[in-house]
């Protein structure tokens, strides 16, 4: 009887270690998209300045990803005119990420009301560029802090103020 009991405890331990250690990630479960998960993939299409399509690694399919904490001018919103500096922001995003391998740091709130993944996005290789920050630093985006995904809101606000003060990108061209 003691061996049987020990076997049960070992089995429970192994199951907990598998799940807690990210074992479900290997199975491709949506539980792998937990708020603290990092995902990897390749950008297959740039939708606009702050949204991309990413083919996720391990056969998890392609998902639309919205960058956390930034908002670029609208270029593809149905029923809305193209906003000032929208094409420039979209083109910059295209040059930076299209076809590139990326790491997605999923936010505390992992999807928005449209079902898009919400993430901080890093281009792998090439210095692991932090896309969300680059958009703000160069004046292609404004900050957009939506709780609970506000971990970097303070840093992002500093970058936006600097770009505005130095009249970079949209801050040089657009009114407001």
MARBA-3410 file (N, C-alpha, C, O; in Angstrom, 1 decimal):
176
0.8,-1.2,0.0,0.0,0.0,0.0,0.9,1.3,0.0,0.5,2.2,-0.7 ~ 2.0,1.4,0.8,2.8,2.6,0.7,3.4,2.9,-0.6,3.5,4.0,-1.0 ~ 3.7,1.8,-1.4,4.3,2.1,-2.8,3.2,2.6,-3.7,3.5,3.5,-4.5 ~ 2.0,2.2,-3.5,0.9,2.7,-4.4,0.6,4.1,-4.0,0.4,5.0,-5.0 ~ 0.6,4.5,-2.8,0.4,5.9,-2.3,1.6,6.8,-2.9,1.3,7.9,-3.4
2.8,6.3,-2.8,3.9,7.1,-3.3,3.8,7.3,-4.8,4.1,8.3,-5.3 ~ 3.3,6.2,-5.5,3.1,6.3,-7.0,2.1,7.4,-7.3,2.3,8.1,-8.3 ~ 1.0,7.4,-6.6,0.0,8.4,-6.8,0.6,9.8,-6.6,0.3,10.7,-7.4 ~ 1.3,10.1,-5.6,1.9,11.4,-5.3,2.9,11.7,-6.4,3.0,12.9,-6.8 ~ 3.7,10.8,-6.8,4.7,11.0,-7.9,3.9,11.5,-9.2,4.3,12.4,-9.9
2.8,10.7,-9.5,2.0,11.1,-10.7,1.4,12.5,-10.6,1.4,13.2,-11.5 ~ 0.9,12.8,-9.4,0.3,14.2,-9.2,1.4,15.2,-9.4,1.2,16.2,-10.0 ~ 2.6,15.0,-8.8,3.7,15.9,-8.9,4.1,16.1,-10.4,4.3,17.2,-10.8 ~ 4.2,15.0,-11.2,4.6,15.1,-12.6,3.5,15.9,-13.4,3.9,16.7,-14.2 ~ 2.2,15.7,-13.1,1.2,16.4,-13.8,1.3,17.9,-13.5,1.2,18.7,-14.4
1.5,18.2,-12.2,1.6,19.6,-11.8,2.8,20.3,-12.4,2.8,21.4,-12.9 ~ 3.9,19.5,-12.4,5.2,20.1,-13.0,5.0,20.3,-14.5,5.5,21.3,-15.1 ~ 4.3,19.4,-15.2,4.1,19.5,-16.6,3.2,20.7,-16.9,3.6,21.5,-17.8 ~ 2.1,20.9,-16.2,1.2,22.0,-16.5,1.9,23.3,-16.0,1.9,24.3,-16.8 ~ 2.5,23.4,-14.9,3.1,24.6,-14.3,4.4,25.0,-15.1,4.7,26.2,-15.1
5.0,24.0,-15.6,6.3,24.3,-16.4,6.1,24.6,-17.8,7.0,24.7,-18.6 ~ 4.8,24.8,-18.2,4.5,25.2,-19.6,4.3,24.0,-20.5,4.3,24.1,-21.7 ~ 4.1,22.8,-20.0,3.9,21.6,-20.8,2.7,21.7,-21.7,2.7,21.2,-22.8 ~ 1.6,22.5,-21.3,0.5,22.7,-22.1,0.8,23.4,-23.4,0.2,23.3,-24.4 ~ 1.9,24.3,-23.3,2.3,25.0,-24.4,2.8,24.1,-25.6,2.6,24.3,-26.7
3.3,22.9,-25.2,3.8,21.9,-26.1,2.6,21.3,-26.8,2.7,20.8,-28.0 ~ 1.5,21.3,-26.2,0.3,20.7,-26.8,-0.5,21.7,-27.7,-1.5,21.3,-28.3 ~ -0.1,22.9,-27.6,-0.8,23.9,-28.5,-2.1,24.4,-27.9,-3.0,24.9,-28.6 ~ -2.3,24.2,-26.6,-3.6,24.7,-26.0,-3.6,26.2,-25.9,-2.6,26.8,-25.8 ~ -4.8,26.7,-26.0,-5.0,28.2,-25.8,-4.6,28.6,-24.4,-4.4,29.8,-24.1
-4.5,27.7,-23.4,-4.1,28.0,-22.1,-2.6,28.5,-22.2,-2.2,29.2,-21.2 ~ -1.9,28.2,-23.3,-0.5,28.7,-23.4,-0.5,30.2,-23.6,0.6,30.8,-23.6 ~ -1.6,30.8,-23.9,-1.7,32.2,-24.1,-2.0,33.0,-22.8,-2.6,34.0,-22.9 ~ -1.5,32.4,-21.7,-1.8,33.0,-20.4,-1.2,34.4,-20.4,-0.3,34.7,-21.3 ~ -1.6,35.2,-19.4,-1.2,36.6,-19.4,0.4,36.8,-19.3,0.9,37.9,-19.7
1.1,35.8,-18.8,2.5,36.0,-18.7,3.3,35.2,-19.8,4.5,35.1,-19.7 ~ 2.6,34.6,-20.7,3.3,33.8,-21.7,4.0,34.6,-22.8,3.6,35.8,-23.1 ~ 5.1,34.1,-23.3,5.8,34.7,-24.4,5.5,33.7,-25.6,5.7,32.5,-25.4 ~ 5.1,34.2,-26.7,4.9,33.4,-27.9,5.9,33.8,-28.9,6.5,34.9,-28.9 ~ 6.2,33.0,-29.9,7.1,33.2,-31.0,6.4,33.0,-32.3,5.6,32.1,-32.4
6.8,33.7,-33.3,6.2,33.5,-34.6,6.9,34.4,-35.7,7.9,35.0,-35.4 ~ 6.3,34.4,-36.8,6.8,35.3,-37.9,5.6,36.1,-38.4,4.5,35.7,-38.6 ~ 5.9,37.4,-38.6,5.0,38.4,-39.1,4.7,38.0,-40.6,5.6,38.1,-41.4 ~ 3.4,37.7,-40.9,3.1,37.4,-42.3,2.5,38.6,-43.1,2.5,38.6,-44.3 ~ 1.9,39.5,-42.3,1.3,40.7,-42.9,1.2,41.8,-41.9,0.9,41.6,-40.7
1.4,43.0,-42.4,1.2,44.2,-41.6,-0.2,44.8,-42.0,-0.4,45.1,-43.1 ~ -1.0,44.9,-41.0,-2.4,45.4,-41.2,-2.3,46.9,-41.3,-2.9,47.6,-42.2 ~ -1.7,47.5,-40.3,-1.5,49.0,-40.2,-0.3,49.3,-39.3,0.5,48.4,-39.1 ~ -0.3,50.5,-38.8,0.9,50.9,-37.9,1.0,50.2,-36.6,2.1,50.1,-36.0 ~ -0.1,49.6,-36.1,0.0,49.0,-34.8,-0.7,47.6,-34.7,-1.0,47.1,-33.6
-0.9,47.0,-35.9,-1.5,45.7,-35.9,-0.9,44.8,-37.0,-0.6,45.3,-38.1 ~ -0.6,43.6,-36.7,0.0,42.7,-37.6,-0.6,41.3,-37.5,-1.3,41.0,-36.6 ~ -0.3,40.5,-38.5,-0.7,39.1,-38.5,0.6,38.3,-38.3,1.6,38.5,-38.9 ~ 0.5,37.3,-37.3,1.7,36.6,-37.0,1.3,35.1,-37.1,0.3,34.6,-36.5 ~ 2.2,34.3,-37.8,2.0,32.9,-37.9,2.8,32.4,-36.6,4.0,32.4,-36.6
2.1,31.8,-35.7,2.7,31.4,-34.4,3.5,30.1,-34.6,3.1,29.3,-35.5 ~ 4.5,29.9,-33.8,5.3,28.7,-33.8,4.5,27.5,-33.3,3.5,27.7,-32.7 ~ 5.0,26.4,-33.6,4.5,25.1,-33.2,3.1,24.9,-33.7,2.2,24.2,-33.1 ~ 2.8,25.3,-34.9,1.6,25.0,-35.6,0.3,25.6,-34.9,-0.8,25.0,-35.1 ~ 0.4,26.7,-34.2,-0.7,27.3,-33.6,-1.5,28.2,-34.5,-2.5,28.8,-34.0
-1.2,28.3,-35.7,-2.0,29.1,-36.6,-1.5,30.5,-36.7,-0.5,30.9,-36.1 ~ -2.3,31.3,-37.4,-2.0,32.7,-37.6,-3.0,33.6,-36.8,-4.2,33.3,-36.8 ~ -2.5,34.5,-36.0,-3.3,35.4,-35.2,-3.1,36.9,-35.5,-1.9,37.2,-35.9 ~ -4.1,37.7,-35.3,-3.9,39.1,-35.5,-3.4,39.6,-34.1,-4.0,39.2,-33.1 ~ -2.4,40.4,-34.2,-1.8,41.0,-32.9,-1.8,42.5,-32.9,-1.4,43.1,-33.9
-2.3,43.0,-31.9,-2.4,44.5,-31.7,-1.4,44.9,-30.6,-1.3,44.3,-29.6 ~ -0.5,45.9,-31.0,0.5,46.3,-30.1,-0.1,47.0,-28.8,-1.0,47.8,-29.0 ~ 0.4,46.6,-27.7,0.0,47.2,-26.4,0.6,48.6,-26.2,1.8,48.8,-26.5 ~ -0.2,49.5,-25.8,0.3,50.8,-25.3,0.6,51.9,-26.3,1.0,53.0,-26.0 ~ 0.3,51.6,-27.6,0.6,52.5,-28.7,-0.7,52.6,-29.6,-1.4,51.6,-29.7
-0.8,53.7,-30.2,-1.9,53.9,-31.1,-1.4,54.8,-32.3,-1.0,55.9,-32.1 ~ -1.4,54.2,-33.5,-0.9,54.9,-34.7,-2.2,55.4,-35.4,-3.3,54.9,-35.2 ~ -2.0,56.5,-36.2,-3.1,57.0,-36.9,-3.8,55.9,-37.8,-3.1,55.0,-38.3 ~ -5.1,56.0,-37.9,-5.9,55.0,-38.6,-5.7,55.1,-40.1,-5.7,56.2,-40.7 ~ -5.5,53.9,-40.7,-5.4,53.9,-42.2,-6.3,52.9,-42.8,-6.6,52.9,-44.0
-6.9,52.0,-42.0,-7.8,50.9,-42.6,-9.1,50.8,-41.8,-9.8,49.8,-42.1 ~ -9.4,51.7,-41.0,-10.7,51.6,-40.2,-11.9,51.9,-41.1,-12.0,52.9,-41.7 ~ -12.8,50.9,-41.2,-13.9,51.0,-42.1,-14.8,52.3,-41.8,-15.1,52.5,-40.6 ~ -15.1,53.0,-42.8,-16.0,54.2,-42.6,-15.2,55.4,-42.1,-15.8,56.5,-41.9 ~ -13.9,55.3,-41.9,-13.1,56.4,-41.4,-12.1,56.9,-42.5,-11.5,56.0,-43.2
-11.9,58.2,-42.6,-10.8,58.6,-43.6,-9.4,58.3,-43.1,-9.3,58.1,-41.9 ~ -8.5,58.2,-44.0,-7.1,57.9,-43.6,-6.6,59.1,-42.8,-6.7,60.3,-43.3 ~ -6.1,58.9,-41.6,-5.6,60.0,-40.8,-4.2,60.4,-41.1,-3.4,59.7,-41.8 ~ -3.9,61.6,-40.7,-2.6,62.2,-40.9,-1.5,61.3,-40.4,-1.5,60.9,-39.2 ~ -0.5,61.0,-41.2,0.7,60.2,-40.9,0.4,58.7,-40.8,1.3,57.9,-40.3
-0.8,58.3,-41.1,-1.2,56.9,-41.0,-0.4,56.0,-42.0,0.2,54.9,-41.6 ~ -0.2,56.5,-43.2,0.5,55.7,-44.2,2.0,55.6,-43.8,2.6,54.5,-44.0 ~ 2.5,56.7,-43.3,4.0,56.6,-42.9,4.2,55.6,-41.7,5.1,54.9,-41.7 ~ 3.2,55.6,-40.8,3.3,54.7,-39.6,3.2,53.3,-40.1,4.0,52.4,-39.7 ~ 2.3,53.0,-41.0,2.1,51.7,-41.5,3.3,51.2,-42.3,3.8,50.1,-42.2
3.9,52.1,-43.1,5.1,51.8,-43.9,6.3,51.5,-43.0,7.1,50.6,-43.3 ~ 6.4,52.3,-41.9,7.5,52.1,-41.0,7.4,50.7,-40.3,8.3,50.0,-40.2 ~ 6.2,50.4,-39.9,5.9,49.1,-39.3,6.2,48.0,-40.2,6.8,47.0,-39.9 ~ 5.8,48.2,-41.5,6.1,47.2,-42.5,7.6,46.9,-42.7,8.0,45.8,-42.7 ~ 8.4,48.0,-42.8,9.8,47.8,-42.9,10.5,47.2,-41.7,11.4,46.4,-41.8
9.9,47.4,-40.5,10.5,46.9,-39.3,10.2,45.4,-39.1,11.0,44.7,-38.6 ~ 8.9,45.0,-39.4,8.5,43.7,-38.9,8.1,42.6,-40.0,8.2,41.4,-39.8 ~ 7.8,43.1,-41.2,7.2,42.1,-42.2,8.2,41.0,-42.5,9.4,41.3,-42.9 ~ 7.8,39.8,-42.4,8.6,38.6,-42.7,9.6,38.3,-41.6,10.3,37.3,-41.7 ~ 9.6,39.1,-40.5,10.6,38.9,-39.4,10.1,38.0,-38.4,8.9,37.9,-38.1
11.0,37.3,-37.7,10.6,36.5,-36.5,10.5,37.4,-35.3,11.3,38.4,-35.1 ~ 9.4,37.2,-34.5,9.1,38.1,-33.4,8.8,37.3,-32.2,8.4,36.1,-32.2 ~ 9.1,37.9,-31.0,8.6,37.4,-29.7,7.5,38.3,-29.3,7.6,39.5,-29.3 ~ 6.4,37.7,-28.9,5.2,38.4,-28.4,5.2,38.2,-26.9,5.0,37.1,-26.4 ~ 5.2,39.3,-26.2,5.0,39.3,-24.7,3.5,39.6,-24.5,3.1,40.8,-24.6
2.7,38.6,-24.2,1.3,38.8,-24.1,0.9,39.6,-22.9,1.5,39.5,-21.8 ~ 0.0,40.5,-23.0,-0.4,41.4,-21.9,-1.3,40.6,-20.8,-1.7,39.5,-21.0 ~ -1.5,41.3,-19.7,-2.3,40.8,-18.7,-3.7,40.4,-19.2,-4.3,39.4,-19.0 ~ -4.3,41.4,-20.0,-5.5,41.1,-20.7,-5.0,40.7,-22.1,-4.3,41.5,-22.8 ~ -5.2,39.4,-22.4,-4.5,38.9,-23.6,-5.2,39.1,-24.9,-4.5,39.1,-26.0
-6.5,39.4,-25.0,-7.2,39.7,-26.2,-8.1,41.0,-26.0,-8.5,41.3,-24.9 ~ -8.3,41.6,-27.1,-9.3,42.8,-27.1,-10.7,42.3,-27.5,-10.9,41.1,-27.8 ~ -11.6,43.2,-27.6,-13.0,42.9,-28.0,-13.1,42.3,-29.4,-14.1,41.8,-29.7 ~ -12.1,42.5,-30.2,-12.1,42.0,-31.6,-11.4,40.7,-31.7,-11.3,40.1,-32.8 ~ -10.9,40.1,-30.6,-10.2,38.8,-30.6,-8.8,38.9,-31.0,-8.1,37.9,-31.1
-8.2,40.1,-31.1,-6.8,40.3,-31.4,-6.0,40.0,-30.2,-6.3,40.4,-29.0 ~ -4.8,39.3,-30.3,-3.9,39.2,-29.2,-3.3,40.6,-28.9,-3.0,41.3,-29.8 ~ -3.1,40.9,-27.6,-2.5,42.1,-27.2,-1.1,41.8,-26.7,-0.9,41.0,-25.8 ~ -0.1,42.5,-27.3,1.3,42.1,-27.0,2.2,43.2,-27.1,2.0,44.2,-27.9 ~ 3.3,43.1,-26.4,4.5,43.9,-26.6,5.3,43.0,-27.6,5.5,41.8,-27.4
5.8,43.6,-28.7,6.4,42.9,-29.8,7.9,43.2,-29.9,8.3,44.4,-29.9 ~ 8.7,42.2,-30.0,10.1,42.3,-30.2,10.6,41.6,-31.4,10.2,40.5,-31.6 ~ 11.3,42.3,-32.3,11.9,41.7,-33.5,13.1,40.9,-33.0,14.0,41.4,-32.4 ~ 13.1,39.6,-33.3,14.2,38.7,-32.9,15.4,39.0,-33.8,15.2,39.2,-35.0 ~ 16.6,38.8,-33.3,17.8,39.2,-34.0,17.9,40.7,-34.2,17.1,41.4,-33.5
18.7,41.2,-35.0,18.9,42.6,-35.2,18.7,43.4,-33.9,18.1,44.5,-34.0 ~ 19.3,43.0,-32.8,19.2,43.7,-31.6,17.9,43.6,-30.8,17.7,44.3,-29.9 ~ 17.1,42.7,-31.2,15.8,42.5,-30.5,15.1,43.8,-30.3,14.7,44.1,-29.2 ~ 14.8,44.5,-31.4,14.2,45.8,-31.3,12.8,45.7,-30.7,12.0,44.8,-31.1 ~ 12.4,46.6,-29.8,11.1,46.6,-29.2,10.2,47.5,-30.0,10.3,48.7,-30.0
9.3,46.9,-30.8,8.5,47.6,-31.8,7.7,48.7,-31.2,7.7,49.8,-31.7 ~ 7.0,48.4,-30.1,6.1,49.4,-29.4,6.9,50.7,-29.1,6.4,51.8,-29.4 ~ 8.1,50.5,-28.5,8.9,51.7,-28.2,9.4,52.4,-29.4,9.4,53.7,-29.4 ~ 9.8,51.7,-30.4,10.3,52.3,-31.6,9.3,53.2,-32.3,9.6,54.3,-32.7 ~ 8.0,52.8,-32.3,6.9,53.6,-32.9,6.8,54.9,-32.1,6.6,55.9,-32.7
6.9,54.9,-30.8,6.7,56.1,-30.0,8.0,57.0,-30.1,7.8,58.2,-30.3 ~ 9.2,56.4,-30.0,10.4,57.2,-30.1,10.5,58.0,-31.4,11.0,59.1,-31.4 ~ 10.1,57.4,-32.5,10.2,58.0,-33.8,9.0,58.9,-34.2,9.0,59.4,-35.3 ~ 8.0,58.9,-33.3,6.8,59.8,-33.6,5.8,59.2,-34.6,5.1,59.9,-35.2 ~ 5.8,57.9,-34.7,4.8,57.2,-35.5,3.5,56.9,-34.7,2.5,56.5,-35.3
3.5,57.0,-33.4,2.4,56.6,-32.5,2.3,57.5,-31.3,3.2,58.2,-30.9 ~ 1.1,57.5,-30.8,0.8,58.1,-29.5,0.6,57.0,-28.5,0.4,55.8,-28.8 ~ 0.7,57.4,-27.2,0.5,56.4,-26.2,-1.0,56.1,-26.1,-1.9,56.9,-26.4 ~ -1.3,54.8,-25.6,-2.7,54.4,-25.4,-2.7,53.4,-24.3,-2.3,52.2,-24.4 ~ -3.0,53.9,-23.1,-2.9,53.1,-21.9,-4.3,52.6,-21.5,-5.2,53.3,-21.1
-4.5,51.3,-21.7,-5.8,50.6,-21.4,-5.5,49.6,-20.3,-4.9,48.5,-20.6 ~ -6.0,49.8,-19.1,-5.8,48.8,-18.0,-6.5,47.5,-18.4,-7.5,47.5,-19.1 ~ -5.9,46.4,-18.0,-4.8,46.3,-17.1,-3.4,46.2,-17.8,-2.4,46.0,-17.1 ~ -3.4,46.5,-19.1,-2.1,46.4,-19.8,-1.4,47.7,-19.8,-1.2,48.4,-20.8 ~ -1.0,48.1,-18.6,-0.3,49.5,-18.4,1.1,49.3,-17.8,1.6,50.3,-17.2
1.7,48.2,-17.9,3.0,47.9,-17.2,4.0,48.9,-17.7,4.9,49.3,-16.9 ~ 4.0,49.4,-18.9,5.0,50.2,-19.5,4.5,51.6,-19.8,5.2,52.4,-20.5 ~ 3.3,52.0,-19.3,2.7,53.2,-19.6,3.6,54.4,-19.2,3.6,55.4,-20.0 ~ 4.2,54.4,-18.1,5.1,55.5,-17.6,6.2,55.7,-18.6,6.5,56.8,-19.0 ~ 6.9,54.6,-19.0,8.0,54.7,-19.9,7.6,55.2,-21.3,8.2,56.0,-21.9
6.4,54.7,-21.7,5.9,55.1,-23.0,5.5,56.5,-23.0,5.7,57.2,-24.0 ~ 5.0,57.1,-21.9,4.6,58.5,-21.8,5.9,59.4,-22.0,5.8,60.4,-22.6 ~ 7.0,58.9,-21.4,8.2,59.7,-21.5,8.7,59.7,-23.0,9.1,60.8,-23.4 ~ 8.6,58.6,-23.6,9.0,58.5,-25.0,8.2,59.4,-25.9,8.7,60.1,-26.8 ~ 6.9,59.4,-25.7,6.0,60.2,-26.4,6.3,61.7,-26.2,6.3,62.5,-27.2
6.5,62.1,-24.9,6.8,63.5,-24.6,8.1,64.0,-25.4,8.1,65.1,-25.9 ~ 9.1,63.1,-25.4,10.3,63.4,-26.0,10.1,63.6,-27.5,10.6,64.5,-28.1 ~ 9.4,62.7,-28.1,9.1,62.7,-29.6,8.4,64.0,-29.9,8.6,64.7,-30.9 ~ 7.4,64.3,-29.1,6.6,65.6,-29.3,7.5,66.8,-29.1,7.4,67.7,-30.0 ~ 8.3,66.8,-28.1,9.2,68.0,-27.9,10.2,68.2,-29.0,10.5,69.3,-29.4
10.7,67.0,-29.6,11.6,67.1,-30.6,11.0,67.1,-32.0,11.6,67.1,-33.1 ~ 9.6,67.2,-32.0,8.8,67.3,-33.2,9.2,66.2,-34.3,9.4,66.5,-35.4 ~ 9.2,65.0,-33.8,9.4,63.8,-34.6,8.1,63.3,-35.2,7.1,63.3,-34.6 ~ 8.2,62.8,-36.5,7.1,62.1,-37.1,5.8,62.9,-37.1,5.8,64.0,-37.6 ~ 4.7,62.3,-36.6,3.4,62.9,-36.7,3.4,64.2,-35.9,2.6,65.1,-36.2
4.3,64.4,-34.9,4.3,65.6,-34.1,4.8,66.8,-34.9,4.6,68.0,-34.5 ~ 5.5,66.5,-36.0,6.0,67.6,-36.9,5.0,67.9,-38.0,4.9,69.0,-38.4 ~ 4.3,66.9,-38.4,3.4,67.0,-39.6,1.9,67.3,-39.3,1.3,68.1,-40.0 ~ 1.4,66.7,-38.3,0.0,66.7,-38.0,-0.4,67.8,-36.9,0.4,68.0,-36.0 ~ -1.5,68.3,-37.0,-2.0,69.3,-36.1,-2.6,68.5,-34.9,-3.1,67.4,-35.0
-2.5,69.1,-33.7,-3.1,68.5,-32.5,-2.1,67.8,-31.7,-2.4,67.2,-30.7
END
